[in-house]
């Protein structure tokens, strides 16, 4: 049995801690804040309850595997988990509207044909089929195995796995997601639908590799899931599992550095000067020297008078009237213009646990924005004006919204940075093949023997599912050694 120090109590770190504890190790988690979960937070006021981070769970199999392998109670026995149907509704400035059913290819084809025009659904379906090929080709080396140090294997991941289009017009695979949208979908609304998946993960479709098509493929194939009471409930359940496995948590314990002895990690040094020895150190903290300045999230929490109407979608995406202006505002470095109207995701859970009674409704608005540093999100006037534009856009999904607001609470990348330590409050995207390797993340094994990286800023990148995968990879590397190649 080895003593293991884990830096941070984010989802990836707790996933690793639970697995390591089950393997017989003595695990202590050092968290600088006063709670666990990292960016998976909760805000409660006047009987309203909101998630302040992710709102929906994708690829729940990652957490099913974690709960099965760390205790008797399954994921479904630990949290209330239901599929969201429709998976999402979409509204466009020209009046086009459609809702996409959850995990139904035929239903998606039908919805797009009816709203966009005959043939639209089939073009989308053909693209998703090619995305499946990219998923099948990269799923294991990109997500389920430690990042290889073999130059040939790394070179393979640096190449875009999205296949060349077949048929008379066959040519080399497009270099970017935007190229895929323009060449294969041939409709600005379908292009916006595709690009909105990348944007939601903080990826610029103008530079993201074509393999980013796996993002809508994953949602359409494996579905979108809601945790009863909000996604924070998943963090609560994982923390309970860690405690049940005798993981020790020390909150308010900031780690100032990793102790090195005889050329390997030998413990952590706390901010108060105390040194805690350990045979292995697992860090979930982003490395400011290597972590990219990723886009962040702007979130508006709305307490509304009036009940939630029957039949409304849980998630509605109100697409920006000008995608070009939005992309410039989020990604272009030269003086972002914050006067644009962003793509706004409107979340309206049908859950009595998140509202004081049926005469009120808890609604969350989110948008992907430039990180702190490229934009001054400490400017109260600018923040308020941006929130106002989000509310105005959201009126398309929630008619009469302005007259229903009791109060609102705003979260910006500044708040994210305070909670997670991410540079600029950025939220990392999942790892992708292509782009010459620019969309890969640092390996889980650190340069210092005995030091391991976990969480969204380590392989295989950001997102709840990917964080859970990183926890499994780190636990495997420690338990089985550097020869570990992932679960079979």
N, C-alpha and C positions, 0 to 999 in steps of 0.2 A: 504494500500500500504506500503510495507516494502522497506527499503534501503538495497541493496545487493551489496557486493563487490566481484568481480571475479578476481582471481589472474591468469594472463596469458591470451593471446589472441589466443590460439590454437584452433583447429577445435571443440573439445569437449566443451571447455569453451565458444566459441561463440554460439554453438548450445544451450547450457544451457541459455546463456544470452538472446538470441532471444526469447526463449520460456517463460522465466521469465518476460521479458518486455511485451510480449503480455498478460500475466496474470495480468498486472497492476502494477508490481513492478518497482522501480527506480534502475536501474542497472548501475554500473560503473565498467569498466574493466581496471585493472592496468597491463600494459605490460612493462617489463624491456627493451625490444628491441624497435626498431623504426617502426615495422610493425606487422601485424597480420598473422595468419596462422600456427604458430609453424613450424613444419618440412615441411609443404607444401609451399616450396619456389620457387623462380624463379631467373634465371640468364640470362641476355641479353647482347649481345655484337655483334657489327658489323652486325646487322640485324638478328642474330641467337637468338632463345629463347629456354630455357630449363627449365623443372621442375627439382628442386634439391632434391625433396622428392619423394612421391608416383607418379606413372605415369598413373595408370589406376584406375578406380572406380569399386568396386564390391558391390553387394547388394545396388543398387541405391535407392531402396524403402525406405531406412532409410532417405535419404535426400529429397526424394519426400514428405514423411510425414512431415518433418521439414518445408519445404517451403510452403506446403498447410496450415499448422497450424499456420504459422507466417505472412502470407500476401496473397495478391491477386494473385501474379505471381507464377506459378508453377516452379518446378525445370527446366523443359524443356524451359520455357519462360525466365528463368534467365541465363542459360548457353546452349551452343550447345552441345548436348549429342548424341553420336552415338555408336552402338555396334561395337566391333572389330571382324572382321571375315577374316581369321581364328583367333580363340582366341589366339593360339600360335603355333609356329613351333618349332621342336626339332631336334637337331643335336647331333650325338654321335661319339665318336672317331673311332668306327668300320665302319663308313660310313652310318649307319642307319639314315634315315631322314623321318619325317612325320609332317604333319600339322593337328591340331585338330580344327574342325569347332566350331563355337560359339554356345553353347546351343543346341547341336544336339547329342543325344545319339546314334542314328543310324549312323550318320556321323563319330563319334569317333570310334565306333566299326569297321566300314569299314576301316578307316585310319590305325588303329592298326593291323588289320588282314593283310592288304596289305603290311605293312612295317615290322612287327615283325613276322608274321606267323599266319596261321589259328588257331583260338581259342583264340588268344591274346586279341582281342576286347571283347569277351564274358567274359574272366576272369576279365578284367578291369571293365566291366559293372556290373558284380556280386559284385565286391568290392564296387563300387559306390552305388549300391542298399543297401548294408549293412551300408554304411556311411549315407545313407538317414535315416535309422532307428535310428542311433545315433543322427542325426540332429533333427528328430521329437521328440525324447525322451528328449532332453536337450535344445531345442531352447528357450522355454519360461523361465524355471528357470535359465538358464545360460546366456541369452542375454536380455530378455525382462522384467525381474523382478529385483528389488533390491536383492542383495545377502542376502540370508536368514541367520538369526542368530539361527534358529532352528537346533539343533544338528543332527536330523534325516535327514533333508533336505540337510544340508551341507555334511553329510556322503554319501548321494545319489550322489551328484555331485563329490565326491572324488572317486567314482567307475567309471570305464571306461564304457561308454555307447555303445561302439562298440559291436555288438552282436556276440555270438559264431557262428561258421560256422555250417551250417546245412548239414545233409546227413550222409553218412556212416562214414566219418572221423570227425564227430562232436567232438569237445573238447572245453575246456574253451577258452574264448577269449584271443588272444595274448596280451602280456603285453605292447609291443612297436610297433611303426609304422614299424620299420625294420623287426620285426617278421611277421607282416602282409605281407609285400612285399615279404619276402622269402617264406612263406608258401602258399600264395594265388595267387601270380602273376607268380612265377616260371620262371622269365626271368629277367636278370640284367638290360635290357633297360626299362622294365615296372617298375621294382623296382626303378630305377633312376628317372623315370617320377613321381612316387608317392612321393619319398623322396624329389624331387626338390621343391614341394609345401611347405613342412615343412621347408626346408632350406631357402626358400624365405621369410618366416616369422620369421627366426631366431631360429628355433626349430631343435634340434638334433634328427634325426630319430632313433638313437640308444636308446634314453631315452624318446622321446615323446610318449604319450599314443596312442593306436590304434585309439582313437577317432579323432586324427588329420586327419584321412581320410575325415572328413567333409570339409577340405580345398579345395581339388580338386572337391568334390561334389558341393560346392557352386559355383565355377567358371563354372563348366559344366552345372549346372542347371539354374543359374540366369545370366550368361554371364559376359563378361568383357566390360567395357564402357570407351570411350575416351571423354574428355572434350575439345571442340574446343579451340585452343590457348594454351592448356596445362592445367593440373589439378589445377594449381594455380588459374585458372579462377573460380573454385568452392569456393576457399577461398575468392576471390574478391566478389563473389555474396553473400556469407554468411555475409561478413562484411557490404556490402550495406544493406542487410536485417536488420542487427542489428541497423545500423544507422537510417534506416527508422522507426524502432520501438523505437527510442530515447534512445538507449544504448549509454552511454558516454564512449569513449576510451581515456585513458591517457597513451601515449607512453613515453618511457624513465622514467617510474615510477616503480622502483624496490621495491618490497615488502620485508621488512626485517623480518617480523613476524606477527603473528595473535594476536590481542589484546583479552585478556580474561577478562571478568567481570562477577561476580556472577556465576562462574562455567560454562560459555558458551562463545562462540565466539561473540565478540562485535565490530569487525572492524579489520583494518589492520594498521600496522606501516610501513611507507615507509623508505627507506634507508636514506633519508634526515632528518629523525626524525619526520616528520609529521604523525599525527594519523587521520585516516579516519574512522568514526564510521559507523557501519552497523548492521542490525538485523541478517543477515546471511552472511557467507563467503563461497565462492566456490573457491577451489584451483585446478588449472590445472597443478600445478608444481609437478614434481616427488619428492617423499620423499627419499632422499639419504639413510636414515636409513632402509627403507623397499623395495626400488626399486631394483630388481635384476640387476646384471651386464650382460645385454643382449648383444648378438652379434649386430654389427652395419652394416652400408652400406658403401661400397666403390664405388664411382660413377665417371665415366669419361665422360665429356661432349665434344663432337667432332664436330667441324665445318669442313665440308667436301666440297671440290670442286667437281663438277659433280652432276647431278640431281639424284633424287630417281628413280630407275627403276620401271616400272609398275609391279604390281603383287607380290611384295615382302611383307612378313608378317610384321605387325606392331611390333609384339613381337616374337623374336626367342631366345630360350634357348639353348646355346651351353654347353652341359654337360661336366663336368670335366672328364679327362681321368682316374683319380684315385679318386673314391669317398672316399675311406678309408683315403687317404692322405689329401683330402680336409676337411673331417670332423675332423680329428686330428688338422689341422691348424686353424679351426674356434672354436672348442669347447674344445679341450684338454688343460688342464692348464699347463702342464709341458713343457714350452719353445716351443711355436708354431713355426713350420718351415714354413716361408713365401715363400719358394721356390716352393710351389705347384702351379698348374694351377687351378684356381677356375672355378666353374660353372658361366658362364657369360650370363646375359640377355641383349639382344641387342634390343633397342627400336628405331623404324624408323617410326615416325608418318607421314602420308600423309596429311600434313596440311600447306598450304601456309603461315599461320600466324607465323610459327616458323622458317622460313628461309628467307633470303633476296630476293631470286628469285628462279626460277625453275632450275637454273644452279648450285644450291648448296643444301646441305642436312644437317639437324641437327640430329645427332645420339647420343644416350645415352647408355652407358654400365654400368651395375650395378652388384655387387657381394656382397654376405653376408660374413662378415669377423669378426674376433675377435675384441672386443672393445678396446678402448684406455685403457692402464693400463696393459692388458695382452700382448699387442703389442704396440710398440712405433710408433704411426702414425705421430709423429712429425719429424721422421727421413726422410729427404727429399730424400736421396738416396734409401731407402727402398720403399718409396711411389712411386717414379718414376719407379723402377724396377717392382713393382707389377702392375702398370698401363701398362707397356710395355707388360707384360704377358697377361693381359686382352685384349689388342689390338691384340696380336698374335692369341689368341683364337677366337676373334671375326672375324678374316679373313674368318673363315668357313662360316659365315653368310653374310659378306660383302667382297666379293673377291676384292683384290687390295686396301684394306682399307688403308694400310700404305702410299701409294702414293697419297691418296686423302686428307690427313689431312692438313688443313690450320693451325689450332691451337687446343689445348686441354686444358681443365680446370678440375682439380681433386678435389673431395670432399671426405673427410675421416671421421671416427667417431669423430675426433677432431672438425671438423666443425659442425657436428651434435650437439655435446655437447655444443658448443658456442651458438647455436641458441635455443636449446630446454632445456638445463640444465640437460638432461638425463645423469646419471652416465656412464662414458666411451663412451658417444655418442651412447648408445644402443638404439635399436628400439624394443619396446615390442611386443610380439606375442599376438594373440587373446586368450582369456580364453578357456580352454578345460576341459572336464570332465576326471576323472581318475587321476592316479599318486598320489593317496592319498591326493588330494587337492593341490598339488604343482603347478598346472597350473591355479589356480584361482588368482584373484587380490584382493587388499583391497576393502572393501565395500565402497559404495558411501557416506554413513553416517560416519563421522569421530568419533573418540572416544570422542571428545569435542562437546557437543550439539551446534547446530548452524553452525557447520563446515562440509562441504561436499567436496568430491573428484570427479573430472571429468577428462576425457582424457584417454590416452593410458595406464597410470600406475595405473588406477583405474578400478574397475569392469565395463564392461566385457572385458577389455584388449585392446591390440593395433590394429591398422588398422583404416582406415577412417570410415568405417561403424560402427565399435565398438565404436569409439569416439563419433559418432553421437548418438548412443544408450545411451552412458553414459550421454550425455547432456539431453536426454529425461528423464532418470531415476532421475537425480538430480533435474530437474525442477518439476517432479511429487512429489518427496519427500518434496520439499519446499512448493509447492502449496497445496498439499493434506495432508501432514503430514506423520508420520512414518508408518501409515497404508497403504500407497500407495503400490500397488502390480503390477504396470505396466498397460499400456493401453490395453483395451480389444479389 
